[in-house]
Amino acid sequence: MKGNKYISLTVLMCGFLLSSMSVQANVLTYDKDSWTSNEGGSPNYIFTVDDNTAGKFTYNLTIDPWNAEALGLFVDFGDQTVGSVASAGFVDTTVTVPGALGANLIFTDTASDSCGNGCNLNGNGNGSSPTINPLAPDGQWEFVFRLGKQGYEGQQSFSWVTNRFDLGLSDFGLVGIRSQVFCSGDDLLPGDQGSCNDSDKSYSSTPNTPPGEVPEPATLLLFGLGLAGLLYSRRSVLLA
């Protein structure tokens, strides 16, 4: 019985020590509190980049609560160069609403603030709102993505994948978003679509870094088994 107790204690201690070692979640987040907008309100953009897949970046943009509908997204990697659109390895993984278009890669390594067909990031604010005219540090956006098509489509989220280009999450800098629909006040899509008549141009350069850390599932299981074994051995001693 004493030997069982020692085994349980050993397993418990191993689980405890291993659970103190955590692994990177490998997800970068530009949350809804980090955006500077040319509108008086605040867009609820949540943009994440995940590099858990070898050689790939997986992107997700959602607006929650849903007060804007994005049309374009611009990404800067500083003075890096990613090459041609064809070399980007772009894959659209968005599950679209019926008849809507998902994400598309429009330009790479460009000084243009356009994401095609009336989708421009340049512009001035109204009244006391800030002027939105971000300039990437090297004068270029490495990626310009178009999200959907012009005209309200009722699409809240977009997901897509590109090659990683030997870059890391730390290479992400300025990000810009153009929305074709923006709601003021407490109005939200889709119910208030008729009164959400503005558009929005925003940028963020303050993602939540470094990525968070999470315990490994196997480590947590080992810790739990050790604890259960210790409790069982103690119960056995009390019943003896």
N, C-alpha and C positions, 0 to 999 in steps of 0.2 A: 504493500500500500504506500509506503514511504517512497519507493522508487517511482510509482505513478505520479506522486506529488511533484517530485523533482523534474520528471519529464514535462509535466504540465507547466511548471514554472519556466523551464527552458524554452518551450514553445512560446509562452506568453512574452518572455523577454525578447526573443527574436522578432516576434511580431511587432512589439513596441519599437524596437530599434529600426526595423525596416519601414515602419509607418512614418517615422520621422524623416525618411528620405522620400521626396516627392518628385514627380516628373512634370515637365513643362506641359501646359495645356496647348501651347503652340497656336493660340488664337489672339489676334490683335483686334481691338474694338475701338471704333470711333463712336462714342455713345451720343445720345440725343441732347446732352448738355454741352457738347463741345463745338457746336456749329455757330458760325457768324452768318447772319442772314441779311438780305436787303429788304426784308419785310419787317413790319413791326412785331409780328408774332414769332414763335419759335417752332421750327420744323422738328418733327420727332424722328429724324433719321437715325437708324442704327446700322452701321456698316462694319462688317467683320471680315477678316482675312484669316484663313486657316492654312497652315503648311504641314499638316499631319500626313499628307500623301506625298511620297517621295517624288521630288522633281516638279511638284505642282503647287499652285496657289488656288484655293477655293474661296470665292468671294460670295458674300450674301448682303443684300441691301433690303431692309424692310423699314416701314414707317409705322410706328406703334406708340401711342394711339395714332390712327390713320388720318393725318391732317394735310397730306400732300401726296401727289402722284409724280414720281421721278421720271424724267425723260433722258437725262444724260449724267454720266459720272466720269470724272477726270482724276487720274492718279499720277503722282509725281514720285520718281525715285532719285531725286537729286541730279547728279551729273552722270547717272547711268544711261546706257542706251540698250534698248531691247530689240531693235531691228525691225524687220518688216512685219506687217499684219500676218502674213502667211507663216512666219516663224513662231508666232505667239502660242500656237497650240490651243487656240480658243475653242471651248466647248460650252454650249448653253445647256444648263441643267434645270432651267426654270420650268415649273409646271404652270402653264399659262391658263388664263381664263379663256373661254371659247372665243375664237376669232382674234385674240390678241397676239402680239409678237413678244418674244422674250428679249434677252440681251443680245447685243451685237457689238463686235469690236470694229470701230469705224476708222480710227487713226492710231498710229504709234509714232513716238518721237516727233511731236508736232508743236509748233508755236501757236497754233490756232486754238481759240477758245470755243470753237464750234463743234457740235456733235451731229451736224448734218441737218438740212431741211428745217431751218428755223429754230434749231436748238442751240442757243448760245449762252455761255456763262457770263460774258461781259455784261455790265449794266450798272446803273446807278440806283441807289435806294430812293425811297420817297420820303419827303419830310425830313425827320431827324434820323432815319435809318442809315446805316453805314453804306458806303460805296463798295460794291463788290467788283473787284477787278484783280483777282489774285494772279501773281506771276510766279510760276515755278522757278526754283533757284537757278536752273541752267537755261531758263527761258523756254523750256519745252515740257509738255506733258508726255510721259512715256506711254500711257494708255488713255484712250478716249473711248468710252463705251456708250452706246445708245441703248436705252431701256424702253422697249415698246415702240410705239409710233405716235405721231401727233394726234391729238384728240383724246378725250377721256376714254380710258379702256377699263377702268375699275380694277387695276392691278396693284396690289400692295407690296409684293415681295419679288425679288429677282435673285437668281443664283447662277453662277458660271465659274469656269475653270480656265486658267492659263498655265503655260509653263512657268517654272520658277526662275529660270535664267541665272542660276547660281546665286540668287539674292536671298535675303532673309527678311523677316518681319521688321527688323530694325532699319531697313532701307526705305520703308514707307514714310513719306513726308506729307506734303500738302495734298488734300483731296477736295475736289469741288463737285457740287451737285446742282443740276438744273432741274426744277420741277415745273411741269406745265399747269398743274392745278395746285393751289394752296388755299387753305381755309383760315379765316381769321377768327379770333375769339375762341369760343368753345365748339365751333362747328367741326364735324368730323365726317369723313367719307365712310361708306357710300351714301348714307342717308341725307346728308346736307350738300350733295354734289351741286344742286342748283344754285346754292348761295356761295359756293367756293369758286370764286371767279378770278383770283389772283394767280400769279406765278411766283416762283421763288428761285433765288440764286444764292447759294451758300458755300462756305468753305470751312475746313477744319484742318489744323496741323497739330492737334493735341490728342492722339489716341491714348488709350489706357495702356501704359507700358510700365514694367515688363509684363508679358502674358502671365496669367495666374498659374498657380501650381496646384495639382490635385494628387491625393494619394493613389497609389496603384491598387486596383481591385484585389489582386492576389495578396497584397500585403495586408489589406484590411481583413481578408478571410483568414489568414494565418493568425492575426492578432485575436480575432474572434474565437478561433478554435482553441488557442492557448487559454483564453479567459474561461471558456466553457469547461475545459479540462481541469482548471484549477478549482472552479466551483464544484465540479463533480467529485474531485478527490477530497475536498473539505467536507462535503456532505457524507461521503463514505466514512470518514474518520468519526464524524459525529454520531453516525448510526452504529458504529462498531461497539 
